[in-house]
Amino acid sequence: MPRTSVIKYIKQMNRPVFSTRELSGVSGKSPSAVTQALNHLEKHGVVKKLYRGVWAETAPAPLSPYALIPHLFGGARVYVSFLSALRLHGIIEQIPQDITLASTSHTKKVKTAYGVFVVHQIAPEFFFGFDWHKGTGGFLVAEPEKALADSLYLFTRKKKQYGHFPELNLKKPFDTAKAKKYINRIPDENARKSALMKFEEVLRQNE
C-alpha cells in the first residue's frame, strides 16, 4: 500500500487518533497491509503507535490522552469518572497519576504511550450520570456529583484511596443534594450506608 495513499486516507478521517481497523475500512485495504504501511510511516516520523492497533499523526501540538479513550476498549462503554473526572471539573487540583474510568465490565489497566488508563467496574444499576465532555476530545465524563458518588462507591469496596480528596472544592455549582441523591442509588445497602457516612464526613471537612 503506497505511503501517499495511507496519508490521504488518514487525512480523510480528520481527527488525530485512529485505529488500524478504521483505516482499513476507509481504504478498503486489508488490516495487515494497513499495518505494514503504518509501520513504515512510523519509521519516518509521520505517525506514532499509541497502543495495539491505535495510531496518531505526529503533530507539534501535544495530544490529549483523553483522545485515545474511544479506541481502547472495543465495544465496551466507559466514561471518565472518579478522581480524573473531579479534576476535569475543577473539584480537585491534584492531577491523578492515571486516567480513571467507570464501566460495567471487569476492572483492568491499559498502558499506552500517552498514559495509563484504569477501568473500575461498577454495578449496571449505578452506570449513569455522565455525558459527552464539552471540551476537546469526544469522550464521556461523569457529572461532578456522580464522579464523587462513584469515588465513594469504590471507597466502600476496599479502595480506601478513593475516600481521600486533597483540596476538595465543593462550592457551587457543585450540588451536594444531587450528589447525595446519587449515593442513595448505590444498589448494595451496606455500601450505600457506608458511602453516605463518608460523604457526611467529607462535607464536614469542607465546611
C-alpha positions in Angstrom: 0.0 0.0 0.0 1.7 3.3 -1.1 2.7 5.7 1.6 0.9 8.6 -0.1 -2.3 6.6 -0.2 -2.2 5.9 3.5 -1.6 9.6 4.4 -4.6 10.6 2.1 -6.9 8.2 4.0 -5.7 9.4 7.3 -6.4 13.0 6.3 -9.9 11.9 5.3 -10.7 10.8 8.8 -9.9 14.3 10.1 -9.0 13.5 13.7 -5.8 13.0 15.5 -6.3 9.4 16.7 -7.4 6.5 14.6 -7.3 2.7 14.5 -5.9 0.2 12.0 -9.5 -1.2 11.6 -10.9 2.2 10.8 -8.2 2.9 8.3 -8.7 -0.5 6.7 -12.4 0.3 6.3 -11.8 3.7 4.8 -9.2 2.5 2.4 -10.6 -0.9 1.5 -7.2 -2.5 2.2 -6.6 -5.5 4.5 -5.6 -4.8 8.1 -2.2 -6.4 7.5 -1.5 -4.1 4.5 -2.5 -1.1 6.5 -0.4 -2.1 9.5 2.7 -2.6 7.2 2.2 0.9 5.7 1.7 2.5 9.1 4.8 0.8 10.5 6.7 2.3 7.5 5.3 5.8 8.2 6.2 5.5 11.9 9.8 4.9 10.9 9.8 8.1 9.1 8.1 10.0 11.9 4.8 10.6 10.2 2.6 8.6 12.6 3.1 7.2 16.1 1.8 3.9 17.5 -0.1 4.6 20.8 -1.4 1.1 21.6 -2.2 -2.1 19.8 -4.0 -1.0 16.6 -4.2 2.6 17.7 -2.3 5.4 16.0 -1.9 9.1 15.7 -0.4 11.6 13.3 2.7 13.3 14.7 2.0 17.0 15.2 3.6 19.9 17.0 0.6 20.3 19.3 0.5 17.9 22.3 -2.1 15.1 22.0 -4.6 14.8 24.8 -4.6 11.3 26.3 -8.4 11.5 26.5 -8.5 11.3 22.7 -7.5 7.7 23.0 -10.4 6.6 25.1 -12.9 5.8 22.2 -10.3 3.5 20.7 -9.1 1.5 23.7 -12.0 -0.6 24.9 -13.7 -2.1 21.9 -17.4 -2.1 22.2 -17.4 -1.6 26.0 -19.0 1.6 27.2 -16.8 3.6 29.6 -16.9 7.1 31.0 -14.2 9.1 32.8 -15.0 9.3 36.5 -13.6 9.2 40.0 -10.6 11.4 40.5 -10.0 12.1 36.8 -13.5 13.5 36.4 -13.2 15.5 39.6 -10.0 17.0 38.2 -11.6 17.8 34.9 -14.5 19.6 36.6 -12.1 21.6 38.9 -13.3 19.9 42.1 -9.8 18.8 43.0 -6.5 20.5 42.0 -4.2 17.5 42.2 -3.6 15.8 38.8 -4.2 12.0 39.2 -1.4 9.8 38.0 -3.7 7.6 36.0 -6.9 8.3 34.0 -9.7 6.6 35.8 -12.9 5.3 34.1 -16.1 3.5 35.1 -17.5 0.5 33.2 -19.8 -2.4 33.9 -17.0 -4.7 32.5 -14.2 -6.1 34.6 -11.6 -3.9 36.2 -8.4 -3.6 34.2 -5.4 -1.4 33.5 -4.3 -0.3 30.0 -0.8 1.2 29.5 -0.3 3.3 26.4 2.3 5.7 25.0 0.2 8.6 26.3 -0.7 7.4 29.8 -2.2 4.7 31.9 -6.0 4.1 31.8 -7.6 2.3 34.8 -11.1 0.9 34.4 -13.1 0.2 37.5 -16.1 -2.0 37.4 -19.4 -0.6 38.8 -22.8 -2.2 39.1 -25.0 -1.9 36.0 -27.7 -0.1 38.1 -25.1 2.5 39.0 -23.9 3.2 35.4 -25.5 6.6 34.8 -24.8 10.3 35.4 -22.5 11.1 32.5 -22.5 13.0 29.3 -20.1 14.0 26.5 -17.2 16.1 27.5 -17.7 19.7 26.3 -14.0 20.4 25.8 -11.7 18.8 23.3 -12.0 15.1 22.6 -15.2 13.1 22.1 -15.4 11.0 25.3 -17.9 10.5 28.1 -17.4 12.0 31.5 -19.3 11.8 34.8 -21.1 14.8 36.1 -19.1 16.2 39.1 -21.7 14.9 41.6 -21.6 11.5 40.1 -17.8 11.4 40.0 -17.8 12.0 43.8 -20.5 9.3 44.2 -18.5 6.9 42.1 -15.4 7.5 44.2 -17.3 6.8 47.4 -18.7 3.7 45.7 -15.1 2.4 45.2 -14.2 3.5 48.7 -16.8 1.0 50.1 -15.2 -1.7 48.0 -12.0 -1.5 50.0 -10.3 1.0 47.7 -9.5 3.5 50.5 -7.6 5.9 48.3 -11.0 6.9 46.8 -12.1 8.3 50.1 -9.3 10.8 50.3 -9.8 14.1 48.3 -6.9 16.6 48.6 -8.0 20.3 48.3 -11.6 19.4 47.5 -13.8 22.3 46.3 -17.5 21.7 46.8 -18.6 25.2 46.2 -21.4 26.0 43.7 -22.2 25.0 41.0 -21.4 21.6 42.7 -24.8 20.3 44.0 -24.3 18.4 47.3 -28.0 17.4 47.4 -27.6 15.9 43.9 -24.5 14.0 45.0 -26.4 12.6 48.0 -29.2 11.5 45.7 -26.8 9.7 43.5 -25.1 8.0 46.5 -28.6 6.8 47.6 -28.8 4.9 44.3 -25.9 2.6 45.2 -27.6 -0.8 45.0 -25.9 -2.6 47.9 -27.5 -1.4 51.2 -24.3 -1.7 53.4 -22.2 0.0 50.8 -24.8 2.8 50.5 -24.8 3.4 54.2 -21.0 3.4 54.3 -20.8 5.8 51.4 -23.3 8.2 52.9 -21.4 8.3 56.2 -18.2 9.0 54.3 -20.0 11.7 52.3 -21.1 13.5 55.5 -17.6 13.3 56.8 -16.3 14.9 53.5 -18.9 17.7 53.8 -17.8 18.4 57.4 -14.2 18.6 56.4 -15.0 21.1 53.6 -17.3 23.5 55.6 
